[in-house]
Amino acid sequence: MMYTTILTELTDGIFTITINRPDKLNALNKTVIEEISAAMDEVYQNAVIQTVILTGSGPKAFVAGADISEFLSLDADGGAALAQRGQDKVFDKIENCPKPVVAAVNGFALGGGCELAMSCHFRIAAENAKFGQPEVNLGLIPGYGGTQRLIQLIGKGKAIELLLTAHLIDANEAKQLGLVNHVTTAETLLEHTRQILQVIMTKGPNAISRVLGAVNAYFDKSRNGFAAEAKLFGDCFGTTEMKEGVAAFLEKRKADFGGKQHQQRMR
Ligand code: COA
């Protein structure tokens, strides 16, 4: 598919989505939201894609937020619709993706950029990364899930402090708080992220999807996470993947899940 604001590349099962508006620090305008949404549809539909990296182009920014230049023309209904559309089309689609989506944060991840990174399953940051929710500087609050996911990741007290002060934190503080898993140099960020994904891709892909589904069930107030886990555990027993994994253990050999593709949604 042809995109104008993102770049996509598929190598060895890893699909890299690069937000590509470096002159605007990769700010999320309507086109970027539409194109990430379409790229995520590709992720869901293309069985060759096993894992995803989300990153930003240029040395300075992952994403410096929603595109502020689109805000002044909006009224209350327009603002609510903008937020809901983004949540439905991109942020929830990433979080609920049955394939691992990892943010490789290569600079500013502010506002919608921090929210985008938080919608991914986990985050790796370059040492120049900066995170924050500075919306209150604009008389706004986060609209792409920032008030919800920041609490989930770093806890209520620290999340409220960051949301109210608009302070930015660097990669090392983000790691201390549990917002990112690893900090790398800018040069090694993508390679480090790929190495982790390569480990994940040696595992059973349907089991990987079910882990993501069970973890997400914890945060879904309409569901019982323990019951969801038991059901997903049971579902594994119907897969050839599980038979291969268990047989390989008993036969003292390495399991071969190669070529088996993600087929199921997580629910
Ligand atoms: N929306 C729209 N444009 C943005 C943007 C955003 N969120 N963030 C940066 N840009 C644009 C700037 O307007 C500028 O465009 P211009 O060259 O046409 O004037 C360009 O990106 C470069 O940004 P600039 O501010 O000149 O870079 P800087 O290094 O001086 O500052 C930041 C970097 C990230 C501190 C600063 O750009 C910033 O505060 N951005 C907004 C962050 C924010 O509030 N995000 C939440 C939005 S809800």
Boltz pocket constraint, residues with backbone or C-beta under 6 A from the ligand:
constraints:
  - pocket:
      binder: B
      contacts: [[A, 22], [A, 23], [A, 24], [A, 25], [A, 27], [A, 64], [A, 65], [A, 66], [A, 67], [A, 68], [A, 69], [A, 108], [A, 110], [A, 111], [A, 112], [A, 134], [A, 135], [A, 137], [A, 138], [A, 140]]
      max_distance: 6.0
